[in-house]
């Protein structure tokens, strides 16, 4: 019995040596150095090129049903990737429940009111959950790197505003968000 055990032990040691030697013989490592990953940049710049932008810089003194003059701004994608652009409103204050907003988009120097983006109650754009896409066909499926897009807007005092809205105002901030596609 002792001999059988000794033989098994010798066979085990020899087998372990063979496996270890085989692994060392068939093992190899190689490297590729200098890998670098660079992320894209998304940067949206908004320029106001209108005496009427932001809306209300020239007091409108609106009566029910009347619109402010058109206000114009340009959105520039100074990043290096195409983006989709969204808009919503925040920081709303005052009597906004009788205020409507019309937003259009188009080409700078071309048809600047080519497509309606939004036309309705201003409260319908309040908060990031109510955002609307400014890009989209036509005219822009996306806003390409180094391109600009025109936004035209005007506000209205709703026809249903009664005497309690005399001298009232509504203020808001427009938020534009660019997201890579």
C-alpha positions as CSV (number, residue, x, y, z in Angstrom):
1,X,0.0,0.0,0.0
2,X,2.9,2.3,0.9
3,X,4.4,1.7,-2.5
4,X,1.1,2.5,-4.3
5,X,0.8,5.7,-2.4
6,X,4.4,6.6,-3.1
7,X,3.9,5.9,-6.8
8,X,0.8,8.1,-6.9
9,X,2.7,10.9,-5.2
10,X,5.5,10.7,-7.8
11,X,3.0,10.6,-10.7
12,X,1.3,13.7,-9.2
13,X,4.5,15.6,-8.8
14,X,5.7,14.8,-12.3
15,X,2.2,15.8,-13.7
16,X,2.3,19.1,-11.9
17,X,5.8,19.8,-13.2
18,X,4.7,19.0,-16.8
19,X,1.6,21.3,-16.5
20,X,3.7,24.1,-15.0
21,X,6.4,23.8,-17.6
22,X,3.7,23.7,-20.4
23,X,2.0,26.8,-19.2
24,X,5.4,28.7,-19.0
25,X,6.2,27.6,-22.5
26,X,2.8,28.6,-24.0
27,X,2.4,31.9,-22.2
28,X,3.0,35.3,-23.8
29,X,2.2,39.0,-23.1
30,X,2.1,41.9,-25.5
31,X,1.2,45.6,-25.1
32,X,0.0,48.5,-27.2
33,X,1.0,51.8,-25.4
34,X,-0.1,55.3,-26.0
35,X,-3.9,54.9,-26.1
36,X,-5.8,58.1,-25.5
37,X,-9.5,58.8,-25.5
38,X,-10.7,62.3,-26.0
39,X,-14.3,63.3,-25.3
40,X,-16.4,65.6,-27.5
41,X,-17.3,69.1,-26.5
42,X,-20.8,70.5,-26.5
43,X,-21.0,74.3,-26.2
44,X,-24.1,76.3,-27.1
45,X,-23.8,80.1,-27.2
46,X,-26.9,82.3,-27.4
47,X,-26.6,85.8,-28.9
48,X,-29.3,88.4,-28.7
49,X,-29.1,90.5,-31.9
50,X,-32.4,92.3,-31.6
51,X,-33.6,95.5,-29.9
52,X,-36.6,93.5,-28.9
53,X,-34.7,90.6,-27.2
54,X,-35.2,89.8,-24.5
55,X,-38.9,90.4,-25.0
56,X,-40.0,93.4,-23.1
57,X,-36.9,95.5,-23.4
58,X,-39.1,98.0,-25.2
59,X,-42.3,98.3,-23.0
60,X,-45.2,97.0,-25.1
61,X,-48.2,98.1,-23.0
62,X,-50.2,95.4,-24.6
63,X,-54.0,95.2,-24.7
64,X,-55.7,91.8,-24.8
65,X,-55.0,90.0,-28.1
66,X,-52.0,92.2,-29.0
67,X,-48.5,90.7,-29.7
68,X,-45.1,92.2,-28.8
69,X,-42.7,92.9,-31.6
70,X,-40.6,89.9,-32.7
71,X,-37.5,89.3,-30.7
72,X,-34.5,87.5,-32.4
73,X,-31.6,85.5,-31.1
74,X,-29.1,83.1,-32.6
75,X,-27.9,79.8,-31.2
76,X,-24.3,78.9,-32.1
77,X,-22.9,75.4,-31.7
78,X,-19.2,76.1,-30.9
79,X,-18.6,72.5,-29.9
80,X,-17.2,69.8,-32.2
81,X,-20.2,67.5,-32.4
82,X,-23.7,67.8,-33.7
83,X,-26.4,68.5,-31.1
84,X,-30.1,68.6,-30.7
85,X,-31.3,71.8,-29.1
86,X,-34.2,72.1,-26.6
87,X,-35.9,75.0,-25.0
88,X,-38.0,75.6,-21.9
89,X,-38.8,78.4,-19.5
90,X,-38.0,78.9,-15.8
91,X,-37.8,81.7,-13.2
92,X,-41.4,82.7,-14.1
93,X,-42.8,85.5,-12.0
94,X,-45.8,87.8,-12.2
95,X,-49.2,87.2,-13.9
96,X,-48.3,84.6,-16.6
97,X,-51.6,82.7,-16.8
98,X,-52.8,85.1,-19.6
99,X,-49.6,85.2,-21.6
100,X,-49.0,83.3,-24.8
101,X,-45.7,82.7,-26.6
102,X,-44.9,82.1,-30.2
103,X,-41.5,80.6,-31.1
104,X,-40.2,80.0,-34.6
105,X,-36.9,79.0,-36.1
106,X,-35.1,79.2,-39.4
107,X,-31.9,80.1,-41.2
108,X,-29.9,83.2,-40.4
109,X,-30.2,85.6,-43.4
110,X,-32.8,83.4,-45.0
111,X,-36.3,82.4,-43.9
112,X,-35.9,83.0,-40.2
113,X,-39.5,82.0,-39.4
114,X,-39.5,78.8,-41.4
115,X,-40.9,76.5,-38.7
116,X,-43.1,77.0,-35.7
117,X,-41.5,75.5,-32.6
118,X,-44.2,76.5,-30.1
119,X,-47.4,78.6,-30.1
120,X,-49.5,78.5,-27.0
121,X,-49.8,79.4,-23.3
122,X,-46.4,80.4,-21.8
123,X,-47.1,78.1,-18.8
124,X,-47.0,75.1,-21.3
125,X,-43.2,75.6,-21.5
126,X,-42.5,76.0,-17.8
127,X,-39.9,73.6,-16.4
128,X,-37.4,71.2,-18.0
129,X,-40.1,68.5,-18.3
130,X,-42.0,70.8,-20.7
131,X,-39.1,71.4,-23.0
132,X,-39.6,71.5,-26.8
133,X,-37.1,70.6,-29.4
134,X,-35.8,73.6,-31.4
135,X,-33.9,71.6,-33.9
136,X,-35.6,69.0,-36.1
137,X,-36.6,69.1,-39.8
138,X,-37.0,71.6,-41.2
139,X,-34.7,73.4,-41.2
140,X,-32.2,71.6,-38.9
141,X,-32.3,67.9,-38.1
142,X,-29.4,68.8,-35.7
143,X,-27.3,71.8,-35.1
144,X,-24.0,70.9,-36.6
145,X,-20.6,72.0,-35.2
146,X,-19.9,75.7,-36.0
147,X,-23.4,76.3,-37.3
148,X,-26.0,78.8,-36.1
149,X,-29.8,78.8,-35.9
150,X,-32.2,81.7,-35.5
151,X,-34.9,81.8,-32.9
152,X,-37.7,84.4,-33.3
153,X,-40.2,84.9,-30.5
154,X,-43.1,87.2,-29.5
155,X,-45.5,87.2,-26.6
156,X,-49.1,88.1,-26.4
157,X,-51.6,89.1,-23.8
158,X,-54.4,86.6,-24.2
159,X,-57.8,87.8,-25.4
160,X,-59.4,86.5,-22.3
161,X,-57.4,88.9,-20.0
162,X,-59.9,91.1,-18.1
163,X,-59.5,94.4,-16.1
164,X,-57.6,92.6,-13.3
165,X,-54.6,92.2,-15.7
166,X,-54.1,96.0,-16.2
167,X,-50.5,97.0,-15.5
168,X,-49.6,93.3,-14.8
169,X,-46.4,91.7,-16.1
170,X,-45.0,88.3,-16.6
171,X,-41.3,87.6,-16.6
172,X,-39.3,84.5,-17.4
173,X,-36.0,83.1,-18.4
174,X,-35.5,81.1,-21.6
175,X,-33.3,78.0,-21.2
176,X,-31.7,76.4,-24.2
177,X,-30.1,72.9,-23.8
178,X,-27.8,71.3,-26.3
179,X,-27.4,67.5,-26.2
180,X,-25.1,65.4,-28.4
181,X,-26.9,62.9,-30.5
